[in-house]
Amino acid sequence: MLAYLASKEQFLKDAPTIDDIVAAQVKKNLNISVGHSETQSWRNSLGNAMFHVMSDTSIPNDSTVAVEYRLNGRKFRIDFLIAGRDSSGKESMVIVELKQWEDIVFSALDGHVRTFLGGAQRDQPHPSYQAWSYAYHLSTFNEYVYSNDLQIAACAYLHNCKSKEVVGDQRYQSDTVKAPVFIKGEIDPLRELIKTRINQGVGEEMLKRVDASPIRPSKQLAEAVGSMLEGLEEFVLLDDQKTVLEKIVSTATEAMVGQKQVIIVKGGPGTGKSVISINALSRLSSLRMNARYITPNAAPRTVFESKLKGVMSSGVIHDLFSGSGSYVGVKEDSFDVLIVDEAHRLKLRTQYAKGGVNQIKEIIEAARTSVFFIDEAQKVTWKDIGEINSIEQFAAEAGTQVQYLELTSQFRCSGSDDYMVWLDNALGVKIDNESYFSPERFDFRIVDSPTELHNLIKEKNQENNKSRVVAGYCWDWVSKKNPNELDIKFPEFGFAAEWNLDRVNQAWIIHPDSVKEVGCIHTCQGLELDYVGVIVGPDLVFEAGELIAIPEARAKTDKSLHGYKKEMKENPILASQKADEIIRNTYRTLMSRGMKGCYVYFTDHATSEYFKQLLPSVETGK
């Protein structure tokens, strides 16, 4: 979607008031209202920096300038774009990613730098990568661009930055080769890049054709993605997983020319929701549908990206996998299919996006077919709104047909459905007084110290790096600000450990060193291990003959219950019920991550005894 579009000549005339002009166009064409800081950035970056760049008389006056060009179907906006023809007469464009950054330091995250934004120093993708990723998206997903062999160059211009010591470092060479980075004082080389690509103008119609073009993967990309994903053995389907996959593919195919569709797939832990999601993405991509895999929780997305990194370019990965907040203000039916894994974790609105209303509504509107994999008993934060009745409501408003599918075969926990039934009953999530669990098929143990728990997991982890310790969020994350401190401490056992490694971001569950640490719900939900060790904190205790949740026992740094105190003042009964559900769901999720076994340490002795009594045949502590 185009916000501002004009000839170079008109852009130079508009430069003195470009901030007001662009703000009005962004509101009119993109329906986005902007604040003072963004308009000021336009004044500095466009009215000053790019005005001087484009004042070169060798750049054709009738070349076309686009500002804040929103990639069709995406929330990302290209800062500045110049279009025309190159010396051979081919249609050509140059993307310029503009940054006002001044002080930049290295980041521990691969491909990132750190700079001061929003009142704090934050990790950001290298600007050359950002510029290149936009060019890559256009050249591989925009049908007009790849069908007409439209040439795209990309670069970054940090017009306030005085040193290339960080952004030009050798570690970023793979990005800067594809999209050079220019800093303050490098106006001439930036002009040269533009002039080598833009020799004559073509008017505004070319960019309008690009903007109006269908978005679908090129044939080569579709074939590559399909074969790469299908070739990974861990994504092979079994039993009813295959049936659900084929129903998704057939429904999505019909919806291309027929009625919009919503598919709701119910399935508990270990039923293969993520496996089907990845297979569906593979099949739909191979059919050249514009499909995306969505997870509200970043951890599964990061792990899948890590697994695919060796066989697929980072550009493809970032285009195919996204968070749930990427669809605010997206044009209706921009995507053929959106596949939402962990749909129970969807939020009311996106934290960093303006104008968001409801993520369920935004996803349904953005796609011809939207697929929601959901387990309402895995809602684990106050802001989780993913519920079947909400999906049904927004589907009805959008005039879509709704189909219901269910996954019943349980492949985690050694395929032991009895364990999941027993666990739901023990936690009070779903009551079944006849439930009985025998540890013959699934290795479940209750241990008497966190040290014993961690040692068991470390021993199991030596086999294949697929065992981890996790815990309820009942200990403040003090090590995040003070790396010399440990977070989870049991002095009586001589035990202390650190919360999940912040330096590896959301890939904690597969990082080889993370077995030393303790993970939380945010870095393991949607993923699985061979063996999981769970520390059940003081937020779930057995008192007066019943299992009760204690929200006040959660750590101050845990945002899962953010909103609880406010709602307690307004409606204490509903607030208590919701907090109770979240805490029980959290432990249900943690205790169902293991494929082969689950070992548990309860901080509350009475709670430990309660669970032991429910397992009369278990030899505990061994």
DOZAMAR-873164 format. One record per residue (C-alpha): residue in three letters; x, z negated, y negated. Coordinates in steps of 0.25 Angstrom, whole numbers, padded with zeros to 4 digits, always signed. Last residue first. Layout:
BEGIN
alaXZY
...
//
This chain:
BEGIN
lys+0056-0168+0173
gly+0049-0177+0162
thr+0035-0176+0168
glu+0032-0173+0183
val+0019-0167+0180
ser+0008-0169+0190
pro-0001-0178+0182
leu+0000-0169+0170
leu-0011-0174+0161
gln-0005-0188+0162
lys+0008-0182+0156
phe+0001-0176+0144
tyr-0005-0190+0140
glu+0008-0197+0143
ser+0016-0188+0133
thr+0005-0190+0123
ala+0006-0205+0125
his+0022-0204+0123
asp+0021-0197+0110
thr+0033-0188+0107
phe+0028-0179+0119
tyr+0039-0171+0126
val+0034-0158+0133
tyr+0041-0148+0142
cys+0034-0134+0144
gly+0037-0124+0155
lys+0038-0110+0160
met+0032-0101+0149
gly+0033-0112+0138
arg+0026-0110+0125
ser+0013-0118+0129
met+0017-0132+0125
leu+0020-0127+0110
thr+0006-0120+0109
arg-0002-0132+0114
tyr+0007-0141+0106
thr+0003-0133+0093
asn-0012-0132+0098
arg-0013-0147+0099
ile-0007-0149+0085
ile-0016-0138+0079
glu-0029-0143+0085
asp-0026-0157+0080
ala-0024-0152+0066
lys-0036-0144+0066
gln-0045-0155+0071
ser-0039-0165+0061
ala-0042-0155+0050
leu-0056-0153+0054
ile-0059-0168+0054
pro-0051-0171+0041
asn-0058-0160+0033
glu-0054-0160+0018
lys-0043-0171+0018
met-0038-0167+0032
glu-0038-0152+0027
lys-0027-0155+0017
lys-0019-0163+0027
tyr-0020-0152+0038
gly-0016-0141+0029
his-0002-0139+0034
leu-0003-0143+0049
ser+0007-0132+0054
lys+0016-0134+0042
asp+0025-0143+0049
thr+0036-0149+0040
lys+0029-0162+0038
ala+0029-0164+0053
arg+0017-0166+0062
ala+0013-0180+0065
glu+0002-0180+0054
pro-0006-0170+0063
ile-0008-0181+0074
ala-0015-0174+0086
ile-0022-0182+0096
leu-0022-0182+0112
glu-0032-0193+0117
gly-0032-0206+0124
ala-0030-0215+0111
glu-0018-0207+0107
phe-0010-0195+0113
val-0002-0188+0103
leu+0000-0175+0096
asp+0007-0174+0083
pro+0017-0184+0088
gly+0026-0172+0093
val+0025-0164+0106
ile+0039-0159+0109
val+0037-0147+0117
gly+0048-0140+0127
val+0045-0126+0130
tyr+0050-0118+0142
asp+0050-0103+0144
leu+0046-0100+0130
glu+0035-0093+0123
leu+0031-0088+0109
gly+0018-0088+0101
gln+0021-0101+0095
cys+0035-0105+0096
thr+0041-0106+0082
his+0030-0111+0074
ile+0026-0121+0085
cys+0039-0129+0084
gly+0053-0127+0090
val+0063-0138+0093
glu+0078-0135+0093
lys+0089-0134+0103
val+0082-0123+0110
ser+0083-0115+0097
asp+0098-0110+0100
pro+0094-0098+0107
his+0083-0093+0097
ile+0071-0089+0105
ile+0061-0099+0100
trp+0067-0100+0086
ala+0065-0085+0082
gln+0056-0090+0071
asn+0067-0092+0061
val+0081-0093+0068
arg+0086-0102+0057
asp+0074-0111+0057
leu+0078-0116+0071
asn+0067-0124+0077
trp+0066-0139+0074
glu+0078-0147+0076
ala+0080-0157+0087
ala+0083-0172+0089
phe+0083-0181+0102
gly+0090-0194+0104
phe+0078-0198+0112
glu+0074-0210+0104
pro+0078-0202+0091
phe+0068-0191+0094
lys+0070-0181+0082
ile+0064-0168+0079
asp+0070-0162+0066
leu+0085-0162+0066
glu+0093-0163+0053
asn+0106-0156+0050
pro+0098-0143+0046
asn+0091-0150+0034
lys+0080-0142+0028
lys+0075-0136+0041
ser+0080-0148+0049
val+0069-0157+0044
trp+0058-0149+0051
asp+0049-0162+0052
trp+0045-0166+0066
cys+0031-0165+0071
tyr+0030-0150+0073
gly+0026-0150+0088
ala+0038-0147+0096
val+0046-0136+0103
val+0057-0135+0113
arg+0062-0122+0118
ser+0064-0114+0131
lys+0067-0099+0132
asn+0082-0098+0131
asn+0083-0092+0145
glu+0087-0102+0155
gln+0095-0112+0146
asn+0081-0115+0139
lys+0077-0123+0151
glu+0088-0133+0149
lys+0086-0133+0134
ile+0071-0136+0137
leu+0073-0147+0146
asn+0083-0153+0136
his+0073-0153+0125
leu+0062-0160+0133
glu+0072-0171+0138
thr+0076-0173+0124
pro+0062-0173+0119
ser+0059-0185+0128
asp+0049-0188+0139
val+0046-0175+0145
ile+0032-0169+0149
arg+0034-0157+0158
phe+0027-0143+0160
asp+0034-0133+0169
phe+0023-0123+0172
arg+0019-0119+0186
glu+0020-0132+0193
pro+0017-0140+0181
ser+0002-0143+0185
phe-0008-0142+0175
tyr-0023-0147+0176
ser-0034-0144+0167
glu-0048-0150+0171
asn-0050-0157+0158
asp-0049-0144+0150
ile-0049-0147+0135
lys-0043-0136+0126
val-0033-0140+0115
gly-0033-0155+0120
leu-0018-0155+0122
ala-0019-0158+0136
asn-0031-0148+0139
asp-0023-0137+0132
leu-0011-0140+0140
trp-0018-0141+0153
val-0025-0127+0151
met-0012-0121+0146
tyr-0005-0127+0159
asp-0016-0122+0168
asp-0014-0108+0163
ser+0000-0108+0169
gly+0006-0095+0167
ser+0020-0101+0168
cys+0017-0108+0154
arg+0015-0094+0148
phe+0008-0082+0155
gln-0007-0087+0153
ser-0017-0076+0157
thr-0030-0078+0148
leu-0028-0068+0137
glu-0041-0065+0130
leu-0047-0053+0122
tyr-0058-0053+0112
gln-0061-0040+0104
val-0066-0040+0090
gln-0071-0027+0083
thr-0068-0027+0068
gly-0077-0027+0056
ala-0067-0034+0047
glu-0076-0045+0044
ala-0078-0047+0059
ala-0064-0047+0062
phe-0062-0057+0052
gln-0072-0067+0058
glu-0067-0064+0073
ile-0053-0067+0069
ser-0058-0080+0063
asn-0066-0083+0075
ile-0053-0081+0084
glu-0045-0091+0076
gly-0031-0089+0069
ile-0031-0098+0057
asp-0018-0105+0059
lys-0015-0112+0045
trp-0015-0127+0051
thr-0005-0123+0061
val-0005-0122+0077
lys-0016-0113+0081
gln-0013-0110+0096
ala-0026-0115+0101
glu-0032-0103+0094
asp-0025-0093+0104
ile-0025-0079+0098
phe-0020-0065+0099
phe-0027-0057+0088
val-0027-0042+0088
ser-0030-0034+0076
thr-0034-0019+0077
arg-0036-0010+0065
ala-0027-0019+0057
ala-0026-0025+0043
glu-0040-0031+0042
ile-0038-0039+0055
ile-0024-0044+0051
glu-0029-0049+0037
lys-0041-0056+0042
ile-0034-0064+0052
gln-0023-0067+0042
asn-0033-0073+0032
val-0033-0071+0017
gly-0019-0067+0012
gly-0018-0062-0003
lys-0003-0065-0004
ala+0006-0066+0008
tyr+0016-0078+0010
gln+0008-0088+0017
thr-0002-0078+0024
arg-0016-0082+0025
leu-0026-0089+0034
lys-0016-0089+0045
leu-0014-0083+0059
arg-0009-0093+0070
his-0020-0091+0080
ala-0017-0076+0080
glu-0004-0079+0088
asp-0002-0064+0090
val-0009-0055+0080
ile-0008-0040+0084
leu-0011-0031+0072
val-0016-0017+0076
asp-0018-0004+0068
phe-0012-0009+0055
ser-0016-0006+0041
asp-0031-0008+0045
glu-0034-0014+0031
lys-0023-0014+0021
val-0014-0027+0022
gly-0017-0037+0011
val-0011-0048+0020
tyr-0007-0043+0033
ser+0007-0048+0035
gly+0003-0063+0036
ser+0002-0063+0051
gly+0017-0061+0054
ser+0022-0047+0058
phe+0028-0040+0070
leu+0028-0025+0071
asp+0035-0022+0057
his+0045-0033+0058
ile+0049-0028+0072
val+0050-0013+0069
gly+0059-0016+0057
ser+0068-0026+0066
ser+0071-0014+0075
met+0067-0016+0089
val+0074-0018+0102
gly+0083-0029+0099
lys+0074-0036+0089
leu+0062-0036+0099
lys+0064-0050+0104
ser+0067-0056+0090
glu+0055-0049+0085
phe+0047-0056+0096
val+0053-0069+0092
thr+0050-0068+0078
arg+0036-0064+0080
pro+0033-0075+0089
ala+0039-0085+0079
ala+0032-0080+0066
asn+0019-0086+0069
pro+0007-0077+0063
thr+0011-0067+0073
ile+0008-0052+0071
tyr+0011-0040+0080
arg+0009-0027+0072
ala+0003-0013+0075
asn+0002+0000+0068
met-0002+0009+0081
arg+0008+0019+0086
leu+0003+0018+0100
ser+0017+0012+0103
ser+0014+0001+0093
leu+0001-0002+0099
arg+0008-0004+0113
ser+0019-0013+0107
leu+0011-0021+0098
ala+0001-0024+0110
asn+0013-0028+0119
ile+0018-0038+0108
ser+0004-0044+0106
ile+0002-0044+0121
val+0015-0053+0123
ser+0011-0062+0111
lys-0003-0065+0117
gly+0003-0067+0131
thr-0006-0078+0137
gly+0005-0088+0135
pro-0003-0097+0125
gly-0018-0094+0125
gly-0025-0081+0123
lys-0036-0075+0115
val-0035-0061+0110
ile-0043-0057+0098
ile-0044-0042+0096
val-0049-0036+0082
gln-0052-0022+0081
lys-0056-0012+0070
gln-0065-0001+0074
gly-0061+0013+0079
val-0050+0022+0076
met-0037+0014+0077
ala-0046+0003+0083
glu-0047+0010+0097
thr-0032+0009+0098
ala-0031-0005+0094
thr-0042-0009+0105
ser-0034-0001+0116
val-0021-0008+0113
ile-0027-0022+0112
lys-0035-0020+0125
glu-0022-0016+0132
leu-0015-0028+0127
val-0026-0037+0131
thr-0026-0031+0145
lys-0011-0032+0147
gln-0011-0047+0143
asp-0022-0049+0153
asp-0012-0048+0164
leu+0003-0047+0160
leu+0010-0040+0148
val+0025-0038+0146
phe+0030-0043+0133
glu+0042-0051+0139
glu+0047-0038+0145
leu+0050-0031+0132
gly+0049-0016+0134
glu+0035-0015+0128
leu+0040-0020+0115
met+0051-0009+0114
ser+0043+0002+0120
gly+0031+0000+0110
val+0040-0002+0098
ala+0048+0011+0101
glu+0036+0020+0103
ala+0029+0015+0090
leu+0042+0017+0082
gln+0044+0031+0087
lys+0030+0035+0084
ser+0030+0029+0070
pro+0023+0016+0069
arg+0009+0016+0061
ile+0006+0014+0047
pro-0003+0026+0042
ser+0001+0031+0028
ala-0006+0028+0015
asp+0006+0021+0009
val+0015+0033+0013
arg+0006+0043+0008
lys+0005+0035-0005
leu+0020+0035-0006
met+0020+0050-0005
glu+0009+0052-0015
glu+0016+0044-0026
gly+0025+0056-0031
val+0036+0063-0023
gly+0048+0060-0032
gln+0062+0066-0030
asn+0076+0061-0026
ile+0072+0048-0020
arg+0081+0044-0008
thr+0095+0046-0014
lys+0090+0041-0027
ile+0084+0028-0022
leu+0097+0024-0015
glu+0105+0028-0028
arg+0096+0019-0036
leu+0099+0007-0027
pro+0114+0010-0028
asp+0113+0011-0044
ile+0105-0002-0045
glu+0115-0011-0038
gly+0117-0021-0049
lys+0108-0031-0043
ile+0107-0029-0028
phe+0104-0018-0018
val+0101-0019-0003
pro+0102-0007+0006
ala+0091-0004+0016
lys+0095+0001+0030
val+0110-0003+0028
thr+0106-0016+0021
asp+0098-0020+0033
ser+0108-0019+0044
gln+0118-0024+0034
tyr+0112-0037+0032
arg+0123-0045+0039
gln+0133-0037+0031
asp+0129-0044+0018
gly+0122-0036+0007
val+0111-0046+0005
val+0121-0058+0005
glu+0133-0054-0003
lys+0125-0043-0011
ser+0126-0050-0024
lys+0118-0050-0037
cys+0104-0050-0032
asn+0093-0048-0043
his+0090-0033-0040
leu+0089-0036-0025
tyr+0086-0021-0021
ala+0083-0018-0007
cys+0084-0005+0000
ala+0075+0005+0008
ala+0075+0020+0011
ile+0064+0028+0016
gln+0063+0043+0020
leu+0049+0048+0023
asp+0050+0055+0037
asn+0036+0060+0035
ser+0030+0054+0048
tyr+0038+0041+0046
val+0033+0039+0032
tyr+0019+0044+0033
glu+0017+0035+0046
asn+0022+0022+0040
phe+0027+0014+0051
thr+0041+0017+0054
ser+0046+0022+0040
leu+0038+0013+0032
his+0041+0000+0040
tyr+0056+0004+0040
ala+0056+0005+0025
tyr+0050-0008+0023
ser+0059-0014+0033
trp+0071-0008+0026
ala+0067-0015+0013
gln+0065-0028+0019
tyr+0078-0027+0027
ser+0086-0024+0014
pro+0079-0036+0008
his+0085-0045+0019
pro+0073-0053+0025
gln+0071-0066+0017
asp+0074-0081+0020
arg+0071-0090+0009
gln+0077-0099-0002
ala+0066-0106-0009
gly+0057-0106-0021
gly+0049-0093-0017
leu+0062-0085-0014
phe+0077-0088-0015
thr+0085-0080-0005
arg+0089-0080+0009
val+0093-0067+0017
his+0087-0062+0030
gly+0091-0052+0041
asp+0094-0063+0051
leu+0089-0076+0046
ala+0100-0086+0042
ser+0099-0081+0028
phe+0110-0077+0019
val+0109-0079+0004
ile+0102-0072-0008
asp+0102-0076-0023
glu+0095-0066-0032
trp+0083-0060-0025
gln+0074-0051-0033
lys+0071-0042-0022
leu+0066-0028-0021
glu+0065-0020-0008
val+0067-0005-0012
ile+0061+0006-0003
val+0065+0020-0005
met+0057+0032-0002
ser+0058+0046+0003
glu+0050+0059+0005
lys+0060+0070+0010
gly+0064+0080-0001
ser+0079+0081+0004
ser+0084+0073-0008
asp+0074+0062-0006
arg+0059+0062-0010
gly+0051+0051-0017
ala+0048+0036-0015
ile+0053+0024-0022
leu+0048+0010-0016
phe+0049-0004-0022
asp+0044-0018-0017
ile+0039-0014-0003
arg+0028-0023+0000
phe+0026-0030+0014
lys+0012-0034+0018
arg+0011-0023+0028
gly+0000-0013+0032
asn+0005-0002+0023
leu+0018-0007+0017
arg+0015-0012+0003
tyr+0022-0005-0008
glu+0025-0015-0019
val+0031-0004-0028
ala+0030+0010-0026
val+0039+0020-0034
thr+0037+0035-0033
ser+0048+0046-0037
asp+0043+0054-0049
asn+0053+0049-0058
pro+0064+0053-0048
ile+0076+0043-0047
ser+0088+0050-0054
thr+0083+0044-0067
asp+0087+0030-0063
ser+0076+0021-0069
met+0072+0017-0054
val+0083+0006-0053
his+0081+0000-0067
phe+0066-0001-0064
met+0068-0006-0050
ala+0075-0019-0056
asn+0067-0021-0068
gly+0052-0018-0067
leu+0053-0018-0052
ser+0061-0030-0048
asn+0060-0039-0060
arg+0046-0036-0064
trp+0042-0035-0049
ser+0048-0048-0047
gln+0040-0054-0058
thr+0027-0049-0053
glu+0031-0056-0039
ser+0034-0069-0046
his+0021-0069-0055
gly+0012-0068-0043
val+0006-0056-0035
ser-0008-0052-0031
ile-0009-0043-0019
asn-0021-0033-0018
leu-0011-0022-0013
asn-0016-0011-0022
lys-0022-0018-0034
lys-0014-0031-0034
val-0001-0024-0031
gln-0004-0014-0042
ala-0007-0025-0052
ala+0006-0032-0049
val+0014-0019-0049
ile+0009-0016-0063
asp+0012-0030-0068
asp+0026-0030-0062
ile+0029-0016-0067
thr+0027-0019-0081
pro+0040-0014-0087
ala+0042-0005-0075
asp+0030+0003-0076
lys+0037+0015-0083
leu+0048+0015-0073
phe+0037+0015-0062
gln+0031+0027-0068
glu+0043+0035-0068
lys+0046+0031-0053
ser+0032+0036-0050
ala+0022+0025-0046
leu+0016+0017-0035
tyr+0013+0002-0036
ala+0005-0005-0025
leu+0006+0004-0013
met+0000+0000+0000
//
